[in-house]
Amino acid sequence: MEKTRPVLKFELNKDLCKGCGLCIEACPVKNLEFSLELNRKGVKYAKIKDIEKCKGCGFCFLVCPDTCIEISYEK
């Protein structure tokens, strides 16, 4: 019986992000970075580099003061 990994869903509301970078610093696999684009606030928002490298640990979610990040799993 083969184990399948649940599909990780990572969502970041770019317009709520104030670009503080706490999530980028908290990521243990360094899989977050600032976007080259600006959001409605005129700041470079955080974005995920590669969803396949995300471990789903939730550290980014926990440190975000503006609750911009959602992490969920699908079977």
C-alpha positions as a Markdown table, in Angstrom:
| # | Residue | x | y | z |
|---|---|---|---|---|
| 1 | Met | 0.0 | 0.0 | 0.0 |
| 2 | Glu | 1.5 | 3.2 | -1.2 |
| 3 | Lys | 1.3 | 6.3 | 1.1 |
| 4 | Thr | 0.3 | 9.5 | -0.7 |
| 5 | Arg | 1.3 | 12.9 | 0.7 |
| 6 | Pro | -1.7 | 15.2 | 1.1 |
| 7 | Val | -1.7 | 18.1 | -1.4 |
| 8 | Leu | -0.5 | 21.2 | 0.3 |
| 9 | Lys | -2.4 | 24.4 | -0.4 |
| 10 | Phe | -0.6 | 27.7 | 0.4 |
| 11 | Glu | -2.4 | 31.0 | 0.0 |
| 12 | Leu | -1.1 | 34.5 | 0.7 |
| 13 | Asn | -3.3 | 37.5 | 0.5 |
| 14 | Lys | -0.8 | 39.9 | -1.1 |
| 15 | Asp | -3.0 | 42.9 | -0.5 |
| 16 | Leu | -3.0 | 42.4 | 3.3 |
| 17 | Cys | 0.8 | 41.9 | 3.4 |
| 18 | Lys | 2.8 | 44.8 | 4.7 |
| 19 | Gly | 6.1 | 43.4 | 3.6 |
| 20 | Cys | 7.5 | 42.9 | 7.1 |
| 21 | Gly | 9.4 | 39.8 | 6.1 |
| 22 | Leu | 8.7 | 37.8 | 9.4 |
| 23 | Cys | 7.4 | 34.9 | 7.4 |
| 24 | Ile | 10.5 | 34.9 | 5.2 |
| 25 | Glu | 12.8 | 34.8 | 8.2 |
| 26 | Ala | 10.7 | 32.1 | 9.9 |
| 27 | Cys | 10.7 | 29.6 | 7.0 |
| 28 | Pro | 13.1 | 26.7 | 8.0 |
| 29 | Val | 13.6 | 25.7 | 4.3 |
| 30 | Lys | 14.0 | 29.3 | 3.1 |
| 31 | Asn | 11.1 | 28.9 | 0.6 |
| 32 | Leu | 9.7 | 32.4 | 0.8 |
| 33 | Glu | 10.9 | 35.6 | -0.8 |
| 34 | Phe | 9.7 | 39.1 | -1.6 |
| 35 | Ser | 7.9 | 39.5 | -4.9 |
| 36 | Leu | 9.2 | 41.9 | -7.5 |
| 37 | Glu | 5.7 | 43.3 | -7.8 |
| 38 | Leu | 3.9 | 45.7 | -5.5 |
| 39 | Asn | 0.6 | 45.2 | -3.8 |
| 40 | Arg | -2.1 | 47.8 | -3.2 |
| 41 | Lys | -0.2 | 49.2 | -0.3 |
| 42 | Gly | 2.8 | 49.8 | -2.6 |
| 43 | Val | 5.0 | 47.2 | -0.9 |
| 44 | Lys | 6.8 | 44.1 | -2.1 |
| 45 | Tyr | 4.8 | 41.2 | -0.6 |
| 46 | Ala | 6.0 | 37.8 | 0.4 |
| 47 | Lys | 5.5 | 34.9 | -2.0 |
| 48 | Ile | 6.4 | 31.2 | -2.0 |
| 49 | Lys | 9.2 | 30.1 | -4.3 |
| 50 | Asp | 8.3 | 26.4 | -4.8 |
| 51 | Ile | 5.2 | 24.8 | -3.4 |
| 52 | Glu | 6.8 | 21.4 | -3.7 |
| 53 | Lys | 9.6 | 22.4 | -1.3 |
| 54 | Cys | 7.1 | 23.6 | 1.4 |
| 55 | Lys | 7.0 | 21.3 | 4.4 |
| 56 | Gly | 3.7 | 22.7 | 5.6 |
| 57 | Cys | 5.2 | 23.5 | 9.1 |
| 58 | Gly | 3.1 | 26.6 | 9.5 |
| 59 | Phe | 5.8 | 28.8 | 11.0 |
| 60 | Cys | 5.0 | 31.5 | 8.4 |
| 61 | Phe | 1.4 | 31.4 | 9.3 |
| 62 | Leu | 2.2 | 31.6 | 13.0 |
| 63 | Val | 4.5 | 34.7 | 12.8 |
| 64 | Cys | 2.4 | 36.7 | 10.3 |
| 65 | Pro | 0.9 | 39.7 | 12.3 |
| 66 | Asp | -1.6 | 40.4 | 9.6 |
| 67 | Thr | -2.9 | 36.9 | 9.0 |
| 68 | Cys | -2.1 | 37.0 | 5.3 |
| 69 | Ile | -1.2 | 33.3 | 5.1 |
| 70 | Glu | -3.4 | 30.2 | 4.9 |
| 71 | Ile | -2.1 | 26.7 | 4.8 |
| 72 | Ser | -4.4 | 23.7 | 4.2 |
| 73 | Tyr | -4.2 | 20.2 | 3.0 |
| 74 | Glu | -6.3 | 18.3 | 0.4 |
| 75 | Lys | -6.4 | 14.5 | 0.1 |
